[in-house]
Amino acid sequence: MRAAADDFLPLTPGFFEILLSLSAGEAHGYAIMQQVERRTEGRVRLLPGTMYRAFNRLQEQLLIEEAGDRPVAALDDQRRRYYRLTDLGRDVAAAEARRLSASVRFAAEQNLIGESDV
């Protein structure tokens, strides 16, 4: 029986950022680190040790998997591992995005943030 996406919530910021990065397609660890730092304007930084422990945990939870396909060998470093979201991983990322969106809407209703912050 497949786990429900909500059973994984809330996600840590690092887990969520990894899943968000992989929602755009397969990527290797260093590319994910760069995407997260760029997307969050440096507010979230994934350090290599933390990130690879997160990859192991996300794989154990069946949220991501190692991708079988690799880029052309001349364009790739064979030491890199590429990852992709599983269907469950995509569902969990979407559930977390909805959860966070509801919190942001509530914060706006309470005048904690303005329309320009949403």
N, C-alpha and C positions, 0 to 999 in steps of 0.2 A: 504494500500500500504506500502510495506516494505521500510525503509530508505536505501539509498545507503551508503556503508561503508565510502566513501570519505566525506560524510556529517559530520562525527564525527571528522575529522582531523583538525589540529594536536591534538594528545592526550597529556595530561600532562604526565611527566615521571612516576608518581605514577600510573595513570590509565594504561599506557602501561605495566608497570611491573606486575601489578595485572593480566592483560589479558595474558601476557606471562606465568606467573606461572600457570594459569588455563589451558593453552594450553596443559600442561602435564597431566591433569586430575583433578578430583575434589579435593578440599583442603579446610581446615578451615583457619580462619584468622591468627592464630599464625604461622601455617606452611607456609603460604604465606609470612608473614613478614620475617621469617627465610630464605626462598628461595631467596627472593629479595636481602636481605643483603648479602647472600653468593654469588649469581650470579653476583652482581655488585661490589663485593669485598668491601662492605661498602659504596660505593659512593651514593647509594640510600637507605634510611632507612624510612620505613613506621611506623609511630607512631600509636598506637591503635586508638586514636580519629580520626585522619586524614584518616586512612585506613577504618574504619567503615562508615565514611561519604562518602568515595569513593565507598564502596560497595553499599550503598543506591542509590547513583547517577547512578552507572553502572546498577543496577537493574531497576531503573526508565527508563533508556535508552534502556532496554531490551538487554544489552550486556552480562550480567550474570544473573543467577537465582540460587535460593537456591536448592540444591540437595535434592531429596527425600530419597535416600538410605543413610544409615548410616552404619559404621563399626559395628562389633559385640559389643554389649553393654559393655562387660567386657574389651574391648580394647579402649573404647571411653568415653569421658566426655559428658554427655547429654546437657551441656550448649553450646557446640560448634555448630556452624552453618557451614555447608559445602556448597560450591559454585561450580558452573560449568559454562563454557562458553556456550552461545547460539550460534546458527549458525551465527547470525549477529555479535556477539562478536568475533568469530573466523575470520570472514571476515574483521572486523575493525582492529583487531590485525595484520592481514596479510597486509592490506593496509598501516598501519602505519610503518610496517617493510620495505615495499617497498619504502615508502617516505623517511625514514631515510637512507636506503641503497643508494638511489639516491644522497642524500646530502653527504654521505661519499665518493661516487665515484667522485663527483665534487670536494670535498676537496682534494682528492688524485691527480686529474688532475691539480689542482692549486698548487701542491707541498706543501700543508699545512700539509699533513701527508704522511708518507712513506708506502710502501707495507706491512711492518711488522705491521703497525697500523690497517690495514684493516681486 
